[in-house]
Amino acid sequence: MVNRRPPPRRRPAARRPARRSALPRRRRSRRQQRRDTQLLLLGLGGVAGLALVWAVISWLLVNWWALVVLGAVAAVGGTVWAHRYRQQQAWDRVRQQALRYGLPQLDALHHRDFEYAIRNLMLRDGCTDARQIGGAGDNGADVLATDPLGRTWVIQAKHRKDGDCGSAVGTPDLQRVNGTARQLYGADVVLVVTNGRFSTRCAPLAQQLHMHLADRRTLATWASGGRPLWELLPKIPPPRKGR
């Protein structure tokens, strides 16, 4: 028998690497098409806008009387609006000047509404920029205001539901507002006002810290509309020089 050698095995043909440039080219072409479409739309929009503006200008040049009518309507509308605005301001000033609070009314308020009541009283007395800022992150200040002499007031309002029968306002409340009033708000007058009472240690500490306290009696006189608050508190500092 003749020994036949097995035929040599053929090596599989090497696979040709797929062309990778085809897909990126398609992607680039699609992106380019989108850009071209966007540019075309922007161009058409710009041309349409210019055409509209030109049409309006041309129409107004021919129909010039429309400009006169529009100007007259705008002038009348502006006059009416300005008159109503001044009238509203006048009524607001009248309401502010006539503002009165009684102690039972203040006692019945929520603590946030009590802060707004203090703001309203400052507005009544001529502090046109008085605003309530009490809430989270108020740094001990509930009301900020500038009086007619230019002094900056930082007020902390402490409301007691039971009035002077409730818990007394203590020295920690004074220390809290004193630590931020001048540094953060540039206060000239630092005030703590309450519809209740202060502990016996508050008055000496307030004197040392150059702060002012308004207890229930002072609040009653102020809220009744007798005199502005700065006339009721002793040793209010004069306005700073240069104001």
C-alpha positions as CSV (number, residue, x, y, z in Angstrom):
1,M,0.0,0.0,0.0
2,V,1.1,3.4,-0.8
3,N,1.1,5.9,2.0
4,R,-0.6,9.0,0.9
5,R,0.1,12.2,2.8
6,P,-3.0,14.1,3.7
7,P,-3.4,17.3,1.8
8,P,-2.0,20.3,3.6
9,R,-4.6,22.3,5.5
10,R,-5.4,25.6,4.1
11,R,-5.1,28.5,6.4
12,P,-8.3,30.6,6.6
13,A,-8.0,33.8,4.8
14,A,-7.3,36.7,7.0
15,R,-10.4,38.8,7.6
16,R,-10.2,42.1,6.2
17,P,-10.7,44.8,8.8
18,A,-14.0,46.5,8.4
19,R,-13.9,50.0,7.1
20,R,-14.3,52.2,10.1
21,S,-14.3,55.4,8.2
22,A,-17.7,54.9,6.6
23,L,-19.7,55.3,9.8
24,P,-17.9,58.5,11.0
25,R,-18.3,59.9,7.6
26,R,-22.0,59.3,7.7
27,R,-22.2,60.8,11.2
28,R,-20.3,63.9,10.1
29,S,-22.5,64.3,7.1
30,R,-25.6,64.1,9.2
31,R,-24.3,66.6,11.6
32,Q,-23.4,68.9,8.7
33,Q,-26.8,68.5,7.3
34,R,-28.4,69.5,10.5
35,R,-26.2,72.5,10.8
36,D,-27.0,73.5,7.3
37,T,-30.7,73.1,8.0
38,Q,-30.4,75.3,11.1
39,L,-28.5,77.9,9.3
40,L,-31.0,77.9,6.5
41,L,-33.9,78.3,8.9
42,L,-32.1,81.1,10.8
43,G,-31.4,82.9,7.5
44,L,-35.0,82.5,6.4
45,G,-36.3,83.8,9.8
46,G,-34.0,86.8,9.6
47,V,-35.1,87.6,6.1
48,A,-38.7,87.3,7.1
49,G,-38.2,89.5,10.2
50,L,-36.5,92.2,8.1
51,A,-39.3,92.0,5.5
52,L,-41.9,92.4,8.2
53,V,-40.1,95.4,9.8
54,W,-39.7,97.0,6.4
55,A,-43.4,96.4,5.6
56,V,-44.5,98.0,8.9
57,I,-42.1,101.0,8.4
58,S,-43.4,101.5,4.8
59,W,-47.0,101.3,6.0
60,L,-46.4,103.9,8.7
61,L,-44.7,106.2,6.3
62,V,-47.7,106.1,4.1
63,N,-50.2,106.2,6.9
64,W,-48.4,108.7,9.2
65,W,-51.7,109.6,10.9
66,A,-51.5,106.2,12.7
67,L,-48.3,107.4,14.5
68,V,-50.2,110.5,15.7
69,V,-53.0,108.3,17.0
70,L,-50.7,105.9,18.7
71,G,-48.8,108.7,20.3
72,A,-52.0,110.3,21.6
73,V,-53.2,107.0,23.0
74,A,-49.9,106.4,24.7
75,A,-49.8,109.9,26.2
76,V,-53.4,109.6,27.5
77,G,-52.7,106.1,28.9
78,G,-49.4,107.3,30.6
79,T,-51.2,110.3,32.1
80,V,-54.0,108.1,33.5
81,W,-51.5,105.6,34.9
82,A,-49.4,108.3,36.6
83,H,-52.5,109.9,38.1
84,R,-53.7,106.6,39.5
85,Y,-50.2,105.8,40.8
86,R,-50.0,109.1,42.6
87,Q,-53.5,108.6,44.0
88,Q,-52.6,105.1,45.2
89,Q,-49.5,106.4,47.0
90,A,-51.5,109.2,48.6
91,W,-54.1,106.7,49.9
92,D,-51.3,104.4,51.1
93,R,-49.8,107.4,53.1
94,V,-53.2,108.2,54.6
95,R,-53.7,104.6,55.7
96,Q,-50.2,104.4,57.1
97,Q,-50.6,107.6,59.1
98,A,-53.9,106.4,60.4
99,L,-52.5,103.0,61.4
100,R,-53.2,102.1,65.0
101,Y,-52.7,98.9,66.9
102,G,-54.1,98.0,70.3
103,L,-52.4,95.6,72.7
104,P,-55.1,92.9,72.5
105,Q,-54.8,93.1,68.7
106,L,-51.0,92.6,68.9
107,D,-51.3,89.8,71.4
108,A,-53.6,87.9,69.0
109,L,-51.1,88.0,66.1
110,H,-48.9,85.1,64.9
111,H,-45.3,85.8,65.6
112,R,-44.7,86.4,61.8
113,D,-47.6,88.8,61.6
114,F,-46.2,90.6,64.7
115,E,-43.0,91.3,62.7
116,Y,-45.1,92.7,59.8
117,A,-47.0,94.9,62.3
118,I,-43.6,96.3,63.5
119,R,-42.7,97.0,59.9
120,N,-46.0,98.8,59.3
121,L,-45.5,101.0,62.3
122,M,-42.0,102.0,61.0
123,L,-43.5,102.8,57.6
124,R,-46.2,104.9,59.3
125,D,-43.5,107.0,61.0
126,G,-41.7,107.8,57.8
127,C,-39.3,104.8,57.3
128,T,-40.1,104.4,53.7
129,D,-37.7,101.4,53.2
130,A,-38.9,99.4,56.2
131,R,-39.1,95.7,55.4
132,Q,-39.6,92.4,57.2
133,I,-36.7,90.0,56.8
134,G,-37.4,87.6,59.7
135,G,-37.2,83.9,59.0
136,A,-34.6,81.2,58.4
137,G,-31.1,82.8,58.2
138,D,-32.2,86.2,59.4
139,N,-29.2,86.4,61.8
140,G,-31.4,87.8,64.6
141,A,-32.9,90.6,62.6
142,D,-36.7,90.7,61.9
143,V,-37.2,94.2,60.6
144,L,-34.8,96.6,58.8
145,A,-35.6,100.3,58.4
146,T,-34.0,103.7,57.9
147,D,-35.6,106.6,59.8
148,P,-36.1,110.1,58.3
149,L,-32.8,111.2,59.8
150,G,-30.9,108.5,58.0
151,R,-30.3,106.1,60.9
152,T,-30.3,102.4,60.2
153,W,-32.5,100.4,62.5
154,V,-32.2,96.7,63.1
155,I,-35.1,95.3,65.1
156,Q,-35.7,92.0,66.6
157,A,-39.4,91.3,67.4
158,K,-40.2,88.9,70.2
159,H,-43.9,88.0,70.4
160,R,-45.5,86.5,73.5
161,K,-49.0,84.9,73.0
162,D,-49.8,85.6,76.7
163,G,-48.4,89.1,76.7
164,D,-46.7,90.1,79.9
165,C,-47.9,86.9,81.5
166,G,-45.8,84.8,79.2
167,S,-42.1,84.0,79.5
168,A,-39.7,86.9,79.7
169,V,-37.3,87.8,76.9
170,G,-33.9,86.9,78.2
171,T,-30.3,88.1,77.6
172,P,-29.5,85.4,74.9
173,D,-32.0,87.1,72.6
174,L,-30.1,90.4,73.1
175,Q,-26.7,88.8,72.5
176,R,-27.9,87.1,69.3
177,V,-29.0,90.3,67.6
178,N,-26.2,92.3,69.0
179,G,-23.6,90.0,67.4
180,T,-24.8,90.6,63.9
181,A,-26.7,93.9,63.8
182,R,-23.8,96.2,63.4
183,Q,-21.4,93.8,61.6
184,L,-23.8,92.5,59.0
185,Y,-26.4,95.3,58.7
186,G,-24.4,98.4,59.7
187,A,-27.0,99.3,62.4
188,D,-27.1,102.7,64.1
189,V,-29.9,101.6,66.4
190,V,-30.3,98.0,67.6
191,L,-33.7,97.4,69.1
192,V,-35.5,94.4,70.7
193,V,-39.3,95.0,70.9
194,T,-41.8,92.7,72.6
195,N,-45.4,92.7,73.6
196,G,-44.3,91.0,76.8
197,R,-41.6,91.7,79.3
198,F,-37.8,91.6,79.7
199,S,-36.0,89.7,82.4
200,T,-34.2,91.8,85.0
201,R,-30.8,91.2,83.5
202,C,-31.8,92.6,80.1
203,A,-31.7,96.3,81.0
204,P,-28.1,96.4,82.3
205,L,-26.9,94.2,79.4
206,A,-28.6,96.4,76.9
207,Q,-27.0,99.5,78.4
208,Q,-23.5,97.9,78.1
209,L,-24.1,96.8,74.5
210,H,-25.6,100.2,73.5
211,M,-28.9,98.5,72.6
212,H,-32.5,99.6,73.1
213,L,-35.5,97.8,74.5
214,A,-39.2,98.4,73.9
215,D,-41.4,96.5,76.3
216,R,-45.2,96.2,76.4
217,R,-45.8,99.7,77.8
218,T,-43.5,101.4,75.2
219,L,-45.1,99.3,72.4
220,A,-48.6,100.3,73.5
221,T,-47.7,104.0,73.4
222,W,-46.0,103.6,70.0
223,A,-48.7,101.5,68.4
224,S,-51.4,103.8,69.5
225,G,-49.9,106.5,67.2
226,G,-48.9,109.0,69.8
227,R,-45.2,109.5,68.8
228,P,-42.6,107.8,66.6
229,L,-40.5,105.2,68.3
230,W,-37.3,107.2,68.4
231,E,-39.0,109.8,70.5
232,L,-40.0,107.2,73.1
233,L,-36.5,105.6,73.5
234,P,-33.7,107.2,75.5
235,K,-30.3,108.0,74.2
236,I,-31.0,107.3,70.5
237,P,-27.7,108.1,68.7
238,P,-27.6,111.0,66.2
239,P,-27.3,110.2,62.5
240,R,-23.8,109.5,61.2
241,K,-21.9,112.3,59.7
242,G,-21.9,112.4,55.9
243,R,-25.5,111.2,55.5
